Amino acid sequence: MPYSIGEVAKMLNLTIPTLRYYDKEGLLPYLERTNSGIRVFNDSDLDTLKVIECLKATGMPIKDIKSFIDWCSQGDCTLQQRYDMFLERKAVVEAQLEKIKKTAETINFKCWYYKTALEAGTELIHKGTEKTISKL
């Protein structure tokens, strides 16, 4: 099914300039155009864009995403490179998750700390608590 750039932008919560940029950078090598040059997206392009957004969310630079797109275009001879890239991205995401988990633990502790202090009417109830290093 064909989609306009505006429809794709809305469906994927992207801006039209972002979609144009991806096209200009060669991230959408099979994107079709009408005779007048208007971009026409199909379901395969949408799938590609979802992968691009996924990789961007891991912090992968556009130039590396472009390498991935190029590998896909080259076919089976690049399966190992693509697999290795996703293993590396997996490690990056797992490290991000661990950092977020530690952040959540600190936030949960501070929520408990302030809730119990509010209930007691004072922070003094935490005096001597090991984790009470800072009153921040």
Summary of the structure (lengths in Angstrom):
residues: 136
radius of gyration: 23.5
end to end distance: 54.6
largest distance: 74.8
contacts: 308
relative contact order: 0.08
helix: 70%
strand: 4%
